[in-house]
Amino acid sequence: MILTVRTTTDSRAGAEALARGAVEARLAACAQVSGPVTSVYWWQGAVESAEEWQVEFKTTEGRYAALEEHLTAAHSYETPEILAAPVARASADYARWVERETAAP
C-alpha cells in the first residue's frame, strides 16, 4: 500500500534537506516541497502562528516506520508533525515505481 506522509518545517532549506535525506535513504520514492504556508497552532499554552514549508513524501506502508524514525531524528522541531494517509488509488505503473524505489537494501 502506498502512503503519503506529510511534515512541516520552518525553512525551505530545512524542507529540502528532509526531502533529500529521505529519498537518498530510499525511505521515500519522492518528496515534494511546497510553501510557504501559514500555520496556526497551540504550543506551550499559547496560540502561535508561523510561516512553514510542507514536505509530502510517497512511500509504502512497509517503509513508514523507518521514514518516521528518520524524520524524527533529522527534524529541527521538538514535536514535528508527521502525518500519514493511505492512497486509495494509484496507477499500477506508479505504484510499482514507489515499491521499487523504496525497497529496503
N, C-alpha and C positions, 0 to 999 in steps of 0.2 A: 504494500500500500504506500502510495506517495503522500507525503505531508508537506504542507507549507509551514514554515516556522518563522516567526517574526520577533524582532527585538528593536529597541531604540537606543540611541546613544547621543552624546552631546555635541558631536562634531562630524563633519563629512569624513575627515581623515580617520577618525575612530571607526566609523561605519565601514569604510573601505577596508580597513585593517581586519575587522571582524569577518567581512565577506571573504577577503582573500585567504585568510587563515583557515577558514572552514572548508573552502573549495580546495585549497592546496592539500589539506589533510584528508580529502575525499569524504568528508562528513556531509557535504552538500554537493550536488551536481552543479548548482549555480546559485548566485545570490544577486538580488537587485537592491541598489541603494537609492532611496528617494528622500526628498526633503528640500528645504526644512519644513517641518510641521510644528504646530504649536500644541504642546501637551499641557493639560491642566490636571492636577493630581494632589492627593493628600500625601504629605511627607512630614514626619515627626510632629504631628499635631497641627499642621497648618496647611492651607491650600496654597500650592505653588503653581507657577507657570514657567515653562521653559521652551526654548527652541531646540528641537531634536531632529535627528535623522533616523529614518527607518531602514532596516535591512530585512528582506524577505528571502529565505532560503528554501530550496527544493531538496528534499531528502526522502529517505524511506523510513518506515516505522522501525525497521531493524537498526538503523543508524542514529535514531533520535537520541537515545541516552548518551551516546558518545558526543553528539553535537551539543546537547545541553551542558554536559560536563566541560567541553571546550569553551563554549560561550561564557559560562560562569567564571571559569579561570581567567579568560582573556579580557573580560568586560571591565570597564572602569567604574561601573556603578556597584554600590554595595548590594542592592537588590534589583538586578536587571529584570526587565520584562522579557520573558521568554514564553511565547505562546505558540502552540502547535494545533493545526487543524487538518483533518484528512481531506484529500482531494476526492470529491465524489466521482469525477470522471476525468479521464485524460486520454489523449490519443495513444494508441498502442505503441507507436514508434517513440513518442516522448517518454512514456512510462518505462520502456526498455532502456532508453538512454539514461534516465535517472538511476535505474537499478545498476546499470553497468558502471556508471561514473562514481557511484558511491559504494561499490563492492569493497568490503574490507580486504586489505592486502594480505 
